[in-house]
């Protein structure tokens, strides 16, 4: 009986650090811009609330469109509002350069810089603590309508 109790105690002591490590696990996500169309290769990905995320955006060198891309993650329900702001950015001479096609908005949670074909950009952030569907989109003017998806945040 003592041997069983010792085994259970040892198993419990080992399980606690393992559970803590799993809770701190970084979600590594890679999104690649399509070589022909203005779309990402994934329409959605899932992370846990409060989880650390390492998101890599890849813009293939073989891109037929030769367009720059970025990625923004925005608050639930705000994809269209941020996308329209991006379209309006064309009236700002700094939008494509200094601002990296990132509109000014409190609805933007995380964003990359604008990357050219053949480049990639990794951003690291902590997923929101509130579960929900958080849209992501490319805000190079005109791209957002098709080049978007959803980061699902779950408990």
Residue pairs with C-beta under 8 A, 6 or more apart in sequence:
24 52
25 51
25 52
26 51
26 52
26 53
26 54
27 45
27 47
27 48
27 51
27 52
27 53
27 54
27 127
28 54
28 56
29 42
29 45
29 47
29 53
29 54
29 55
29 56
30 55
30 56
30 58
31 40
31 41
31 42
31 45
31 55
31 56
31 57
31 58
31 71
31 136
31 149
32 40
32 41
32 57
32 58
32 59
32 60
33 39
33 40
33 41
33 57
33 58
33 59
33 60
33 63
33 69
33 138
33 147
34 40
34 41
35 60
35 62
35 63
35 64
35 65
36 64
36 65
37 146
38 65
38 67
38 138
38 142
38 143
38 146
38 147
39 146
39 147
40 71
40 136
40 138
40 147
40 148
40 149
42 149
43 149
43 150
44 149
44 150
44 151
44 152
45 149
45 151
45 152
46 151
46 152
46 153
46 154
47 53
47 127
47 151
47 152
47 153
47 154
48 127
48 153
48 154
48 155
49 127
49 128
49 129
49 130
49 131
49 153
49 154
49 155
50 126
50 127
50 128
50 129
51 126
51 127
52 124
52 125
52 126
52 127
53 124
53 125
53 126
53 127
54 122
54 123
54 124
55 71
55 73
55 110
55 112
55 122
55 123
55 124
55 125
56 120
56 121
56 122
57 69
57 70
57 71
57 112
57 115
57 120
57 121
57 122
57 123
58 120
59 68
59 69
59 115
59 116
59 117
59 118
59 119
59 120
60 117
60 118
61 117
61 118
62 117
63 117
66 117
67 117
67 140
67 143
68 101
68 114
68 115
68 116
68 117
68 140
69 114
69 115
69 138
69 140
69 143
69 147
70 100
70 101
70 102
70 111
70 112
70 113
70 114
70 115
70 121
70 138
70 139
70 140
71 111
71 112
71 121
71 123
71 136
71 137
71 138
72 82
72 102
72 108
72 110
72 111
72 112
72 136
72 137
72 138
72 139
73 108
73 109
73 110
73 111
73 125
73 134
73 135
73 136
73 151
74 82
74 105
74 107
74 108
74 109
74 134
74 135
74 136
74 137
75 107
75 109
75 134
76 132
76 133
76 134
76 135
77 135
78 105
78 107
78 135
79 135
79 137
79 144
79 148
81 105
81 107
82 103
82 105
82 107
82 108
82 137
82 139
82 144
83 137
83 139
83 144
83 145
83 148
85 103
85 104
85 105
85 139
86 101
86 103
86 139
86 140
86 141
86 144
87 141
87 142
87 144
88 103
89 95
89 96
89 99
89 101
89 103
89 139
89 141
90 141
92 99
95 101
95 103
95 141
96 114
100 111
100 113
100 114
101 114
101 139
101 140
101 141
102 108
102 111
102 139
103 139
109 125
109 128
109 134
110 123
110 125
111 123
112 121
112 123
113 121
114 140
115 121
127 151
127 153
128 134
128 153
130 153
131 153
131 154
131 155
132 152
132 153
133 150
133 151
133 152
133 153
134 150
134 151
134 152
134 153
135 148
135 149
135 150
135 151
136 148
136 149
136 150
136 151
137 143
137 144
137 147
137 148
137 149
138 144
138 147
138 148
